[in-house]
Amino acid sequence: MKARLCLLLLALLVPLAACESTPTHLFTYAAQGTVIQAERLVGQFFGKDVYPLPYGGPDIDRPLQRMHARFPQLKAQLDNGTLGLTEDGDVAIREAGASTPELKKLVRAENRDRAVLYTAMSMAVGHGTDDLQSWLPYTDATFGAEWQKQAPSGWWLRNENDEWRRKP
């Protein structure tokens, strides 16, 4: 009887080991975990005082370091409207006439790191290889919405119909 009770308690506590509590969020897993990750990650880029990311590791830390290093270049292009933020969490060249090989390389590198990061974040909240492909669109959309929400006024945002609008 006592062994069963211990096993039951262990079964209940193990899933909580990867969780985190904050004043406004109780657990960082699945959908809510993805929202928390997006808020915190994007907030870092815009200099907001945010809690640290609840997860780390090479697939999160390395792309994040590269993204931080290239953000000043991206920000300049986002500020002048050459680039915009997409609905699925990427950056895109908005002005086709302004496209250069260097700009294309910058955008490819950024989007490649975002893809690696979003995949690692999905796995960190409990979506492994079995359901990762079905979960990634949610992760992409969640990060895309957060990038657009926290973006400053004047940046260009693209919706799911490939329509650009300037953030008021």
Secondary structure, 3 states (H helix, E strand, C coil): CHHHHHHHHHHHHCHHHHCCCCCCCCCCCHHHHHHHHHHHHHHHHCCCCCCCCCCCCHHHHHHHHHHHHHHHHHHHHHHCCCEEECCCCCEEECCHHHCCHHHHHHHHHHHHHHHHHHHHHHHHCCCCCCCHHHHHHHHHHHHHHHHHHHCCCCCEEECCCCCEEECC
